[in-house]
Amino acid sequence: MPNIKAAIKWQRQTERRTLRNLDLKTRLKTLFKKAKTNAEQASSVEAQFDKAARKGIIHPNKAARKKARLARAVRAAAAVAAAAPVASTSAKKRGGKKK
């Protein structure tokens, strides 16, 4: 326990900041997971990562890495969605007489 009044205040401030930062980091993780499948949310999530990096909540390189992974996941999801209808229509039924 600190003896100096200013140090006691710093301790209180640190606890408040830690809680606030933890809340924001948790929210970013949730948004990231939801945006992987929903391409419309991707741009707003990228903006949230940039904002967190600007404020010092997360490292700027971490924000860039998460944005790149999100873009890759959105592209992959879009490719799977585009390829799915083509694969189902190209399957042919076997026709013929039964013996």
C-alpha positions as CSV (number, residue, x, y, z in Angstrom):
1,M,0.0,0.0,0.0
2,P,1.5,3.3,-1.0
3,N,2.2,6.0,1.7
4,I,2.0,9.0,-0.6
5,K,-1.5,10.4,-1.4
6,A,-0.6,10.9,-5.1
7,A,0.4,7.3,-5.3
8,I,-2.9,6.2,-3.8
9,K,-4.7,8.3,-6.5
10,W,-2.5,6.8,-9.2
11,Q,-3.5,3.3,-8.0
12,R,-7.2,4.2,-8.2
13,Q,-6.8,5.7,-11.7
14,T,-4.9,2.6,-12.8
15,E,-7.7,0.3,-11.6
16,R,-10.3,2.4,-13.5
17,R,-8.3,2.4,-16.7
18,T,-7.6,-1.3,-16.5
19,L,-11.3,-2.1,-16.2
20,R,-12.2,0.3,-19.1
21,N,-9.4,-1.1,-21.3
22,L,-10.4,-4.7,-20.6
23,D,-14.0,-3.9,-21.5
24,L,-13.0,-2.4,-24.8
25,K,-10.6,-5.3,-25.6
26,T,-13.4,-7.8,-24.9
27,R,-15.8,-5.8,-27.1
28,L,-13.3,-5.8,-29.9
29,K,-12.9,-9.6,-29.7
30,T,-16.6,-10.1,-29.9
31,L,-17.0,-7.6,-32.9
32,F,-14.1,-9.4,-34.6
33,K,-15.8,-12.8,-34.3
34,K,-19.1,-11.5,-35.5
35,A,-17.6,-9.6,-38.4
36,K,-15.8,-12.6,-39.8
37,T,-19.1,-13.9,-41.2
38,N,-20.8,-10.6,-41.8
39,A,-19.1,-8.5,-44.4
40,E,-21.2,-5.4,-43.8
41,Q,-19.8,-5.0,-40.3
42,A,-16.1,-5.3,-41.4
43,S,-15.5,-1.6,-42.1
44,S,-16.9,-0.5,-38.7
45,V,-14.9,-3.1,-36.9
46,E,-11.7,-1.9,-38.7
47,A,-12.5,1.6,-37.5
48,Q,-12.9,0.4,-33.9
49,F,-9.5,-1.3,-34.1
50,D,-7.9,1.9,-35.5
51,K,-9.5,3.9,-32.7
52,A,-8.3,1.5,-30.0
53,A,-4.8,1.7,-31.4
54,R,-4.9,5.6,-31.5
55,K,-5.9,5.7,-27.9
56,G,-3.2,3.2,-26.8
57,I,-5.6,0.4,-25.8
58,I,-3.9,-2.0,-28.2
59,H,-0.6,-1.8,-30.1
60,P,-0.9,-0.4,-33.6
61,N,0.7,-3.5,-35.1
62,K,-1.9,-5.6,-33.4
63,A,-4.7,-3.5,-34.9
64,A,-3.1,-3.9,-38.4
65,R,-2.8,-7.6,-37.9
66,K,-6.4,-8.0,-36.8
67,K,-7.6,-5.9,-39.7
68,A,-5.6,-8.0,-42.2
69,R,-7.0,-11.2,-40.7
70,L,-10.5,-9.9,-40.8
71,A,-10.2,-8.9,-44.5
72,R,-8.8,-12.3,-45.3
73,A,-11.7,-14.0,-43.4
74,V,-14.3,-11.9,-45.2
75,R,-12.8,-12.6,-48.6
76,A,-12.8,-16.3,-47.8
77,A,-16.4,-16.3,-46.6
78,A,-17.4,-14.4,-49.8
79,A,-15.6,-16.9,-52.0
80,V,-17.3,-19.8,-50.2
81,A,-20.7,-18.1,-50.5
82,A,-20.1,-17.5,-54.2
83,A,-18.9,-21.0,-54.9
84,A,-21.7,-22.8,-53.0
85,P,-24.5,-22.2,-55.5
86,V,-22.3,-23.1,-58.5
87,A,-21.4,-26.4,-56.9
88,S,-25.0,-27.4,-56.2
89,T,-26.2,-26.6,-59.8
90,S,-23.3,-28.4,-61.5
91,A,-24.2,-31.8,-60.0
92,K,-26.0,-33.9,-62.6
93,K,-28.5,-36.5,-62.0
94,R,-28.0,-39.9,-63.6
95,G,-30.8,-40.7,-65.9
96,G,-31.6,-44.0,-67.5
97,K,-33.6,-47.1,-67.5
98,K,-33.7,-49.5,-64.6
99,K,-32.9,-53.0,-65.5
